[in-house]
Amino acid sequence: MSAPSTDWTRVKAIFDAAVVLEPDARRACLGGMCGSDDELRQHVEALLASHERAGSFLERPAAALISTPPDELIGRTLDTYRIVSRLGAGGMGEVYKAHDSKLERHVALKLLPRDVDTDRLRRFDAEARTVSSLNHPHIVVIHDFGDLDGRPFIITELVEGETLRQRLERGALPVGEAVAIATQIASALVSAHARAIVHRDIKPENVMVRPDGYVKVLDFGLAKLVGPAAQATAASTIATKVGVLLGTPHYMSPEQAEGKAVDERSDVFSLGVILYELTTGSRPFTGDSYMSVLSSILRDAPTPIAELNPALPLDLSRIVRHCLAKDRYRRYQSAGDLRSDLAELERSLGAEGPHVVALVARSSQKRPDRGFLRMRHEVVNGRNEPVMLIEHSIMIARRG
Protein backbone atom coordinates (compact mmCIF):
# COMPACT_ATOMS: atom_id res chain seq x y z
CA MET A 1 0.00 0.00 0.00
CA SER A 2 1.30 3.44 -0.82
CA ALA A 3 0.00 6.90 -0.23
CA PRO A 4 -0.25 9.61 -2.85
CA SER A 5 3.05 11.40 -3.39
CA THR A 6 1.71 14.58 -1.85
CA ASP A 7 1.06 12.67 1.40
CA TRP A 8 4.09 10.38 1.49
CA THR A 9 6.38 12.66 3.47
CA ARG A 10 3.77 12.91 6.22
CA VAL A 11 3.19 9.15 6.24
CA LYS A 12 6.92 8.42 6.42
CA ALA A 13 7.57 11.01 9.14
CA ILE A 14 4.74 9.71 11.33
CA PHE A 15 5.77 6.08 10.68
CA ASP A 16 9.34 6.83 11.77
CA ALA A 17 8.09 8.50 14.96
CA ALA A 18 5.62 5.73 15.84
CA VAL A 19 7.50 2.56 14.90
CA VAL A 20 9.92 2.83 17.85
CA LEU A 21 7.14 3.24 20.45
CA GLU A 22 5.31 0.77 22.65
CA PRO A 23 1.65 0.05 21.63
CA ASP A 24 0.00 2.51 24.04
CA ALA A 25 2.45 5.27 23.21
CA ARG A 26 2.10 4.48 19.52
CA ARG A 27 -1.68 4.96 19.61
CA ALA A 28 -1.26 8.28 21.40
CA CYS A 29 1.35 9.34 18.86
CA LEU A 30 -0.91 8.51 15.91
CA GLY A 31 -3.81 10.33 17.51
CA GLY A 32 -1.74 13.46 18.02
CA MET A 33 0.08 13.50 14.67
CA CYS A 34 -2.77 12.39 12.41
CA GLY A 35 -5.52 14.33 14.13
CA SER A 36 -8.84 13.95 12.35
CA ASP A 37 -7.25 12.78 9.08
CA ASP A 38 -8.53 9.19 9.00
CA GLU A 39 -7.04 8.44 5.58
CA LEU A 40 -3.57 9.51 6.72
CA ARG A 41 -3.85 7.34 9.81
CA GLN A 42 -4.95 4.34 7.75
CA HIS A 43 -1.85 4.66 5.55
CA VAL A 44 0.45 4.85 8.58
CA GLU A 45 -1.27 1.96 10.38
CA ALA A 46 -1.03 -0.21 7.28
CA LEU A 47 2.67 0.54 7.02
CA LEU A 48 3.16 -0.25 10.71
CA ALA A 49 1.23 -3.52 10.40
CA SER A 50 3.34 -4.58 7.44
CA HIS A 51 6.48 -3.69 9.36
CA GLU A 52 5.38 -5.83 12.32
CA ARG A 53 4.71 -8.79 10.01
CA ALA A 54 8.27 -8.58 8.70
CA GLY A 55 9.51 -10.75 11.55
CA SER A 56 11.66 -13.07 9.46
CA PHE A 57 14.27 -12.78 6.74
CA LEU A 58 11.66 -13.95 4.23
CA GLU A 59 9.87 -10.63 4.30
CA ARG A 60 11.45 -7.19 4.25
CA PRO A 61 9.88 -4.34 6.27
CA ALA A 62 7.35 -2.30 4.32
CA ALA A 63 9.35 0.89 4.79
CA ALA A 64 12.26 -0.70 2.90
CA LEU A 65 10.02 -1.67 -0.03
CA ILE A 66 8.58 1.79 -0.62
CA SER A 67 10.83 4.40 -2.13
CA THR A 68 10.30 8.07 -1.56
CA PRO A 69 9.15 9.79 -4.77
CA PRO A 70 11.10 12.72 -6.15
CA ASP A 71 10.48 15.87 -4.12
CA GLU A 72 8.59 18.26 -6.39
CA LEU A 73 9.57 21.25 -4.26
CA ILE A 74 13.31 20.97 -4.85
CA GLY A 75 14.31 23.76 -7.22
CA ARG A 76 11.13 25.81 -6.72
CA THR A 77 11.42 29.50 -5.89
CA LEU A 78 9.28 31.44 -3.41
CA ASP A 79 9.93 35.13 -3.90
CA THR A 80 13.71 35.30 -3.29
CA TYR A 81 13.99 31.83 -1.73
CA ARG A 82 15.04 28.86 -3.89
CA ILE A 83 14.49 25.46 -2.26
CA VAL A 84 17.74 23.50 -2.35
CA SER A 85 17.23 20.29 -0.36
CA ARG A 86 15.04 18.60 2.21
CA LEU A 87 16.37 18.53 5.78
CA GLY A 88 13.69 16.50 7.56
CA ALA A 89 10.08 16.19 8.62
CA GLY A 90 7.97 15.87 11.74
CA GLY A 91 4.46 16.18 13.04
CA MET A 92 4.34 19.91 12.30
CA GLY A 93 5.58 19.66 8.71
CA GLU A 94 8.71 19.52 6.57
CA VAL A 95 11.94 21.49 6.78
CA TYR A 96 13.96 22.47 3.72
CA LYS A 97 17.23 24.21 3.08
CA ALA A 98 16.73 27.22 0.83
CA HIS A 99 18.90 29.93 -0.70
CA ASP A 100 18.02 33.60 -0.27
CA SER A 101 19.16 35.18 -3.55
CA LYS A 102 18.58 38.71 -2.27
CA LEU A 103 20.95 38.50 0.69
CA GLU A 104 23.04 35.57 -0.63
CA ARG A 105 22.59 33.29 2.37
CA HIS A 106 21.15 29.89 3.17
CA VAL A 107 18.02 29.73 5.30
CA ALA A 108 15.65 27.10 6.67
CA LEU A 109 12.12 26.85 5.25
CA LYS A 110 9.51 25.15 7.44
CA LEU A 111 6.46 24.10 5.44
CA LEU A 112 3.15 22.76 6.72
CA PRO A 113 1.33 20.01 4.80
CA ARG A 114 -1.59 20.85 2.56
CA ASP A 115 -5.11 20.55 4.05
CA VAL A 116 -3.99 20.92 7.65
CA ASP A 117 -6.59 21.27 10.38
CA THR A 118 -7.49 24.69 11.74
CA ASP A 119 -5.77 24.20 15.09
CA ARG A 120 -2.47 23.19 13.52
CA LEU A 121 -2.64 26.14 11.13
CA ARG A 122 -3.28 28.56 13.98
CA ARG A 123 -0.35 27.16 15.96
CA PHE A 124 1.96 27.46 12.94
CA ASP A 125 0.96 31.08 12.29
CA ALA A 126 1.38 31.80 16.00
CA GLU A 127 4.91 30.39 15.91
CA ALA A 128 5.94 32.83 13.20
CA ARG A 129 4.51 35.84 14.98
CA THR A 130 5.80 34.77 18.39
CA VAL A 131 9.39 34.06 17.46
CA SER A 132 9.62 37.14 15.22
CA SER A 133 8.80 39.26 18.27
CA LEU A 134 11.81 37.88 20.15
CA ASN A 135 15.33 39.15 19.70
CA HIS A 136 17.88 37.06 21.52
CA PRO A 137 21.14 35.42 20.39
CA HIS A 138 20.05 31.99 21.69
CA ILE A 139 16.63 32.00 19.97
CA VAL A 140 16.33 31.12 16.29
CA VAL A 141 15.81 34.20 14.09
CA ILE A 142 12.66 34.50 11.96
CA HIS A 143 13.26 36.13 8.55
CA ASP A 144 9.89 35.79 6.84
CA PHE A 145 6.68 33.79 6.59
CA GLY A 146 4.00 33.34 3.96
CA ASP A 147 1.99 30.87 1.88
CA LEU A 148 2.92 28.41 -0.89
CA ASP A 149 0.00 26.97 -2.84
CA GLY A 150 -2.17 27.02 0.27
CA ARG A 151 0.64 25.69 2.46
CA PRO A 152 1.95 28.14 5.08
CA PHE A 153 5.71 28.42 5.47
CA ILE A 154 8.17 30.15 7.77
CA ILE A 155 11.73 31.23 6.92
CA THR A 156 14.30 31.10 9.71
CA GLU A 157 18.04 31.27 10.01
CA LEU A 158 19.74 27.99 9.12
CA VAL A 159 21.60 26.73 12.18
CA GLU A 160 24.53 24.48 11.38
CA GLY A 161 25.35 21.79 13.90
CA GLU A 162 23.37 19.07 15.65
CA THR A 163 20.43 18.81 17.99
CA LEU A 164 20.94 17.91 21.62
CA ARG A 165 19.17 14.63 20.84
CA GLN A 166 21.85 13.78 18.29
CA ARG A 167 24.55 14.76 20.77
CA LEU A 168 22.99 12.59 23.50
CA GLU A 169 23.12 9.57 21.21
CA ARG A 170 26.87 9.55 21.99
CA GLY A 171 26.24 9.50 25.74
CA ALA A 172 26.27 11.94 28.65
CA LEU A 173 28.15 15.22 28.21
CA PRO A 174 31.10 16.42 30.30
CA VAL A 175 29.68 18.43 33.19
CA GLY A 176 31.20 21.72 32.03
CA GLU A 177 29.72 21.37 28.55
CA ALA A 178 26.31 20.36 29.92
CA VAL A 179 26.15 23.32 32.30
CA ALA A 180 27.25 25.75 29.56
CA ILE A 181 24.45 24.49 27.28
CA ALA A 182 21.85 24.69 30.05
CA THR A 183 22.95 28.24 30.89
CA GLN A 184 22.38 29.33 27.29
CA ILE A 185 18.94 27.69 27.16
CA ALA A 186 18.04 29.45 30.41
CA SER A 187 19.11 32.78 28.87
CA ALA A 188 16.78 32.18 25.92
CA LEU A 189 13.93 31.42 28.31
CA VAL A 190 14.58 34.58 30.32
CA SER A 191 14.09 36.61 27.14
CA ALA A 192 10.93 34.73 26.11
CA HIS A 193 9.41 34.89 29.58
CA ALA A 194 10.04 38.62 29.72
CA ARG A 195 7.63 38.86 26.77
CA ALA A 196 5.14 36.61 28.60
CA ILE A 197 5.91 33.72 26.22
CA VAL A 198 6.22 30.17 27.55
CA HIS A 199 7.82 27.68 25.17
CA ARG A 200 6.07 24.55 26.57
CA ASP A 201 8.13 22.08 24.53
CA ILE A 202 11.70 22.44 25.74
CA LYS A 203 13.39 19.15 24.78
CA PRO A 204 16.67 18.01 23.17
CA GLU A 205 15.09 17.94 19.68
CA ASN A 206 14.32 21.67 19.96
CA VAL A 207 17.83 22.75 20.88
CA MET A 208 20.55 23.10 18.25
CA VAL A 209 24.23 23.20 19.19
CA ARG A 210 26.64 24.73 16.69
CA PRO A 211 30.15 23.27 16.27
CA ASP A 212 31.49 26.12 18.43
CA GLY A 213 29.15 25.18 21.31
CA TYR A 214 26.73 28.05 20.71
CA VAL A 215 23.09 27.14 21.42
CA LYS A 216 19.90 28.05 19.56
CA VAL A 217 16.42 27.23 20.88
CA LEU A 218 13.98 26.26 18.11
CA ASP A 219 10.27 25.75 17.54
CA PHE A 220 8.08 28.03 19.57
CA GLY A 221 5.04 26.44 17.90
CA LEU A 222 3.61 25.38 21.26
CA ALA A 223 4.29 28.67 22.97
CA LYS A 224 1.57 30.54 24.77
CA LEU A 225 1.24 34.07 26.07
CA VAL A 226 0.65 34.05 29.80
CA GLY A 227 0.04 36.58 32.54
CA PRO A 228 -1.29 40.13 32.15
CA ALA A 229 0.00 40.40 28.59
CA ALA A 230 -2.18 37.47 27.57
CA GLN A 231 -5.31 39.15 28.88
CA ALA A 232 -4.43 42.38 27.10
CA THR A 233 -3.92 40.61 23.76
CA ALA A 234 -6.58 37.93 23.90
CA ALA A 235 -7.27 38.17 20.17
CA SER A 236 -3.68 37.31 19.27
CA THR A 237 -2.66 34.88 21.98
CA ILE A 238 -1.18 31.54 21.12
CA ALA A 239 -4.02 29.78 22.83
CA THR A 240 -4.65 26.16 23.56
CA LYS A 241 -7.41 25.03 25.87
CA VAL A 242 -6.62 23.88 29.38
CA GLY A 243 -7.08 20.11 29.45
CA VAL A 244 -5.44 19.53 26.04
CA LEU A 245 -1.98 17.97 26.33
CA LEU A 246 0.68 19.51 24.14
CA GLY A 247 4.36 18.79 24.41
CA THR A 248 6.65 15.78 24.64
CA PRO A 249 5.83 13.39 27.52
CA HIS A 250 9.30 12.89 29.05
CA TYR A 251 9.90 16.64 29.34
CA MET A 252 6.49 17.81 30.54
CA SER A 253 6.08 19.51 33.90
CA PRO A 254 3.60 17.91 36.33
CA GLU A 255 1.05 20.67 35.73
CA GLN A 256 1.41 20.23 31.98
CA ALA A 257 1.01 16.46 32.31
CA GLU A 258 -2.28 17.06 34.14
CA GLY A 259 -3.52 19.40 31.41
CA LYS A 260 -3.45 22.43 33.70
CA ALA A 261 -2.51 25.99 32.80
CA VAL A 262 1.25 26.51 32.71
CA ASP A 263 3.62 29.41 33.28
CA GLU A 264 7.36 29.98 33.02
CA ARG A 265 8.04 27.51 35.83
CA SER A 266 6.94 24.73 33.48
CA ASP A 267 9.86 25.58 31.17
CA VAL A 268 12.15 25.54 34.22
CA PHE A 269 11.05 21.97 34.97
CA SER A 270 11.66 20.91 31.34
CA LEU A 271 15.14 22.42 31.39
CA GLY A 272 15.82 20.52 34.62
CA VAL A 273 14.90 17.28 32.83
CA ILE A 274 17.31 18.15 30.01
CA LEU A 275 20.12 18.98 32.46
CA TYR A 276 19.52 15.66 34.24
CA GLU A 277 19.76 13.79 30.93
CA LEU A 278 22.80 15.73 29.71
CA THR A 279 24.83 14.91 32.82
CA THR A 280 23.72 11.32 33.44
CA GLY A 281 22.73 10.03 30.01
CA SER A 282 19.37 8.93 31.49
CA ARG A 283 15.91 10.47 31.70
CA PRO A 284 14.53 11.13 35.18
CA PHE A 285 11.03 9.93 34.27
CA THR A 286 10.42 6.81 32.19
CA GLY A 287 7.68 4.34 31.33
CA ASP A 288 6.53 1.75 28.82
CA SER A 289 3.76 3.95 27.45
CA TYR A 290 2.66 7.54 27.08
CA MET A 291 0.48 7.34 30.18
CA SER A 292 3.06 5.56 32.31
CA VAL A 293 5.57 8.33 31.57
CA LEU A 294 3.02 10.93 32.67
CA SER A 295 2.35 8.90 35.80
CA SER A 296 6.06 8.83 36.57
CA ILE A 297 6.27 12.62 36.21
CA LEU A 298 3.38 13.08 38.61
CA ARG A 299 4.37 10.52 41.26
CA ASP A 300 7.97 9.31 41.05
CA ALA A 301 11.01 10.87 42.66
CA PRO A 302 13.87 10.65 40.15
CA THR A 303 17.06 8.88 41.13
CA PRO A 304 19.46 11.58 42.43
CA ILE A 305 22.09 12.38 39.83
CA ALA A 306 24.84 11.82 42.42
CA GLU A 307 23.83 8.14 42.57
CA LEU A 308 24.11 7.82 38.80
CA ASN A 309 27.38 9.75 38.62
CA PRO A 310 29.10 10.40 41.99
CA ALA A 311 31.63 12.67 40.29
CA LEU A 312 29.03 15.37 39.61
CA PRO A 313 29.27 18.55 41.72
CA LEU A 314 27.00 18.88 44.72
CA ASP A 315 25.83 22.27 43.46
CA LEU A 316 24.63 20.64 40.24
CA SER A 317 22.62 18.10 42.24
CA ARG A 318 20.99 20.94 44.15
CA ILE A 319 20.13 22.85 40.96
CA VAL A 320 18.59 19.81 39.26
CA ARG A 321 16.62 18.90 42.38
CA HIS A 322 15.29 22.47 42.62
CA CYS A 323 14.22 22.43 38.94
CA LEU A 324 12.39 19.11 39.26
CA ALA A 325 10.25 19.93 42.29
CA LYS A 326 6.75 18.70 41.49
CA ASP A 327 5.20 21.64 43.31
CA ARG A 328 5.86 24.64 41.07
CA TYR A 329 6.08 26.90 44.12
CA ARG A 330 9.11 24.93 45.32
CA ARG A 331 10.95 25.26 42.00
CA TYR A 332 13.01 28.16 40.77
CA GLN A 333 10.42 30.88 40.42
CA SER A 334 12.05 32.28 37.29
CA ALA A 335 14.45 31.26 34.56
CA GLY A 336 16.55 34.23 35.66
CA ASP A 337 17.15 32.68 39.08
CA LEU A 338 18.06 29.38 37.46
CA ARG A 339 20.41 31.09 35.01
CA SER A 340 22.19 32.85 37.87
CA ASP A 341 22.89 29.58 39.67
CA LEU A 342 23.97 27.86 36.44
CA ALA A 343 26.30 30.74 35.57
CA GLU A 344 27.85 30.63 39.05
CA LEU A 345 28.38 26.87 38.74
CA GLU A 346 29.86 27.36 35.27
CA ARG A 347 32.35 29.88 36.68
CA SER A 348 33.34 27.56 39.52
CA LEU A 349 33.85 24.67 37.09
CA GLY A 350 36.11 26.82 34.95
CA ALA A 351 38.22 28.15 37.81
CA GLU A 352 41.31 26.28 38.92
CA GLY A 353 41.89 26.05 42.63
CA PRO A 354 43.54 24.01 45.37
CA HIS A 355 42.45 20.45 45.99
CA VAL A 356 41.73 21.18 49.61
CA VAL A 357 39.77 24.20 50.75
CA ALA A 358 39.79 24.99 54.46
CA LEU A 359 37.37 27.41 56.03
CA VAL A 360 39.09 28.61 59.21
CA ALA A 361 37.79 30.85 61.93
CA ARG A 362 39.97 32.20 64.70
CA SER A 363 38.93 31.54 68.24
CA SER A 364 40.23 31.84 71.74
CA GLN A 365 39.79 28.08 71.92
CA LYS A 366 42.55 25.71 70.86
CA ARG A 367 40.25 23.56 68.70
CA PRO A 368 36.76 23.84 67.26
CA ASP A 369 33.77 22.45 69.13
CA ARG A 370 32.85 20.38 66.11
CA GLY A 371 33.87 19.91 62.51
CA PHE A 372 33.04 17.77 59.53
CA LEU A 373 34.34 16.95 56.11
CA ARG A 374 32.30 17.43 52.94
CA MET A 375 33.25 16.31 49.45
CA ARG A 376 32.53 18.16 46.25
CA HIS A 377 34.03 18.14 42.77
CA GLU A 378 35.79 20.89 40.89
CA VAL A 379 37.66 21.16 37.61
CA VAL A 380 41.37 20.96 38.42
CA ASN A 381 43.84 21.18 35.55
CA GLY A 382 41.07 20.40 33.12
CA ARG A 383 39.77 17.37 35.02
CA ASN A 384 36.79 16.93 37.31
CA GLU A 385 38.34 15.87 40.64
CA PRO A 386 37.12 15.44 44.22
CA VAL A 387 37.78 18.30 46.60
CA MET A 388 37.81 17.94 50.36
CA LEU A 389 36.00 20.81 52.00
CA ILE A 390 36.81 21.19 55.73
CA GLU A 391 34.06 23.02 57.52
CA HIS A 392 34.23 24.11 61.15
CA SER A 393 31.48 25.31 63.40
CA ILE A 394 33.21 27.35 66.09
CA MET A 395 31.89 29.06 69.17
CA ILE A 396 33.68 32.35 69.79
CA ALA A 397 34.31 33.08 73.46
CA ARG A 398 33.09 36.53 74.35
CA ARG A 399 35.06 38.51 76.86
CA GLY A 400 33.14 40.14 79.59
N, C-alpha and C positions, 0 to 999 in steps of 0.2 A: 504494500500500500504506500502510495506517495501523495504528498500534498501538492497543491498548485505551487508553482515557483514563487509566486508572490507571498506565499505563506511559509515556505520551507525554512527560512531563517528563524522564524518564531518557533516552529515545531522543533527544530534542532536545538535551539537555545534552551527551551523548556525541557526537552528530553535530557540534555546534558546535566541540567540542574536537578532533575528528579531521579535519574537512574541510580545515583549514589545514595539515596535516602532509604530509610526503613519504610515499610508500608504506610503507617499512620502519617509520618512526616511527608511521604510522597503525595498522599491524598490532599493534605493541607497545601502543599506546594502547587499542585495542579489547580486547586480551587483558587488560590491567590493569583497565579500567573495567567490562567486561562479566563478567569472571570466568567462572564455569561456566554462566552463563545463556545458553544457545544461542539461545533464542527472541529475547531482547533483542538479541543480536549480529546475528541475521538481519535484524531490523527496521532496525538502524542501517546495516548493509551495503547493504541494498536502497535506503535513502535516499541513501547515498553514491553508489551506482551510478547512480541516477537523476540525481543532481546532476552527475556526470561526463558523462552523456550530453547534458546541457543545454549543448552547446557552441555553439549558434547561437541567433539571436533567435527561431527558430521554436518553441523549446521552453523553457519557464521552468524554473528549478531546482525540484526536488521540494519543498525546504523552503519555497518561496514559495507552493506550491499547497496546503499542508496547514496549516490554521489550528489554533491551540492551543485545546482545548476549555475551557469555563469551569472555573475552579479551584474544586473542591468544598470546599476547606478555608477559603476566604475567608469570614469571618463566624463560623466555629466558635469555641467557647470550650473551653479546657482549664484546668480549675480557675479561676484568676483571670486567665488569659491569653486575650484575644480576638484571633484572627488577622485582621490588617488588610489586608496586601498581600504579594505575592511579590517577594522581592528578587533571587533568582537561584538557580542550580543548578549542581552539579558532580558529580564522580565519587562523592563521599561523601554526596550527598543534596541537599535543597532548603533554602533559607533564606527565612524569612518575617519580616516586621515584625509585631509583636504589641503589644497594649496590656495592661499590667498594671493591672487595675482596683483592686487592693488598695493599691498604692503610687503609682498615677496616673503611670505612666511608660511610655515605649515601650521595648521590648526586641527582641532578635533571637531567633528560634526556628529551630533547625537540626533538620531532620527527615530521618531515613533512609527509603529506600524500603521498601515492604512486601516480605516474602520475601527479605531480604538473606541472604548467606551467613554462616556462623558467624564467620569471621575478620573480616569487615567489622563485624559486630555487636560483637565483642569490642573492636575498635579504637575504635569509637564510644563504648562504655561507658567504656573506659579514658581517652578524651579528657575526658569529664565529670569523672571522679574525679581525673585528673591536674591539670587546670587549676584545679579548685576548691580544690586544696591549695596553690596559689600565691597570693601576695598581693603584687602589685607594680603600681605605677601604669602601667607600659608593657606589661602583659599583660592581655588581655581578661578581664573579670570574669564568672565563672559564677554565675548566680542559682539555677538549678534544673535538674533533668532528670527524665525519666519516660518514659511509654509512651502512645501514642495509637493505639488499634485495632491493636495489635501492631507499631506503628512507633515505635522509640525517638526521643526528642527531647531537646534540650538548650536551655536558656534562658540567653542571655548578655546583657551590656550591648549596646546598639545604638550603634555607633560611627559618628558622622556624619563624612563626608569622602570620601576616595578612596583606593584602594589605590596602592601604589608603582608597580604595573604601569600603572595609568591615568595616573599622573603622568609616567612614562617615555615614554608615547606622545607627549608634547609635547617630548621631547628630554632631553639631559643637564641635570642640576641645577647651579645655582651651587655652587661648592665649599663655601662655608660652610653652605648648606642641606643638602648631601649629608653632610657630616661630622656635623652636628647630628643628622640622622636615624640615621646609623650608630651614634653614641654612645648614643642611646636604645635601639636594638635590642640593643646590647652590654649595656646595663644590665639589660634583660629577661632576657638569657641568663645573666648572672651570678646572678640570683635563681633561675632554673630549675636551673642547674647545681649551685647550693648544695643543692638538694633531690635531687641525683643524677638529674635529668631532662634528657635531650637531646631537642631539638625534632626534628631530622632532616629538616625540610622548610622551612628558612628560604629564602624566595623573595619577590619583590615582591608576588605575589598574597596572601601571608599577612601583609602589613604594611599597616595602615591609617594614614593621616595625616590628622588633623583639620585644619580650616581654620586653626587657630592654630599648626600645625606640630607638635602633640603626637602622638606615635607610640604605636600599640597593636599588639602582636604577636598574631596569631590562630592558631587551628587547631593544637592540640597533638595531633591525632589520630594522628600518626606518632611520637610521643614514646616514649621507652623509659627505664626506670630502669637506671642503670649503676652499677658500682662496688660497694662493700660493702653499700650499701642495697639493691641489687637482690638480692643473695644472701640478705639477711635477710628480704625480703618476696617470695620467689619465687612465692607463690600469687597475688599481686596485681600482679605486674609487667606492664608494657605490652610484652609479648614478641612479637618476630617472629624467625623462625629466621634464623641466619646463612646467607647464600647466596640470600636472597630480597631482590630490589631494591625498596626503597620510596623515594619521593622524586621530585623533578623533575630530569630529566637534567642540564640546564645548571648546576644549583646543587649537585650532589652533590660530596662530597669524593672523592678517589681511593679511599680505603678503602671508602666507601659504594658507589662505582661497581663495585668488585670483589666486592661482597657480603660484605665482612668486617664484623666487629664494630666499632661506632663508639663514640666518647666525645665529650666536649665540644669537642675540637679539630675535629671534623667540622663543628659549627655555626660555629666560627671561620672555617673555609674558606668555607662558604656565605655568611657575612656579607662576607668579602673579595670574593666574586664580585659581590654586590650593590653594594658600594662602588665596584668597578671600573665596573660598568654605570651607576651614578648619576652618576659624574664624567666618563665618556667617551661615554655613550650607546650603547656596544657591549658585547657579552658577551665574556668572555675565552676561552671555549671554545665552538666552534660545529661544526656538521656537517650533512650532508644527511639523516641518519637518527638514530634513537635510539642505535644502536650506534656510529656515527661520532662522536657527541657524547661518549659515554663514552670512546672511544678518545682523543679530544682531551684530555679531563681527565687521563687516565693518562699521556699521552706528550708533549703539546705545551706549550711555554713560551709563555704569553700575551704579546702585544705590550705592552711597557712603557707605562704610561699617559702618561708624559712624551712618548712619540712620537706618541700620539694627540691630546694636548693639552699643548703645551709650557708653558702658563701655570700648570699645576698645581704645587703646592708639592712640594719634594723630600721633605719629611717624609711627605706623603701617598703618594708613590711607594714609600717604604720600608715604610710600614704595609701597603699592599696587597700588596707583594711578600712580606712576612713572613706574611700571612694565607694566601697561595696556594702556599706551599711544599708540594710533593707529599708529602714526608716529614713526617708529623705531628710528629715530634720536632724539626723545624726551624721549625715554626709557633709562634705565640703558644701558650703552654702552658695559658692560661686566658683566658676572656672578660674577666676582671678586668684582666689585663695589657693586652689590646687596648683596653678602655675607657679605661684610664689614658692611653695614647698618643693616642687619639682626643680625649679631653677636653683634653689639653695642646695638641694641634693646633687644636682649636676655640677655645681661649683666645688662641692666637697669631694666629689669623685675625681675631679680634674686636678685637685691640689695635692701636691706631694707633701708628706709630713712624716714625723717620726713614727716608728712602729708602736711605741708605748707613749700614751698620753697620761700624765698624772695631774690631777686637780688637787692642789695643796692649799690648805688654809693654815695660817699660823695661829698658834694657841699657846696659852701659858702652860698647857698640859704637855707631857712628854710624848703621848701617843693619842690617837683619836679614840673616842668612845666606841665607834664601830666603823667598819669599812667593808666594801665588797668590790668584787671584780666584775666587770661587764665586758662582753666581747662585741665588737662590731667589725665591719670590713671597710677598708678604704683602698683606693688605688695608690699603690706604692711602686714607683719605677715602672709604671705601665701595667702593673698586675694588680688584681683584686686580692688583697691579703688580709688576714685577721689582725685586728688591732686590740690590744689589751687596754681597757680604760679603767683606771684605778680611781674609784670615787670614795670620798671620805665624808662622813657626817660628823662634824666636830662641834662640841659645845664650847663656847668661848667663856672663860671665867671672867666675870665682871668684878672690878675692884670697887670696894665700897668707899 
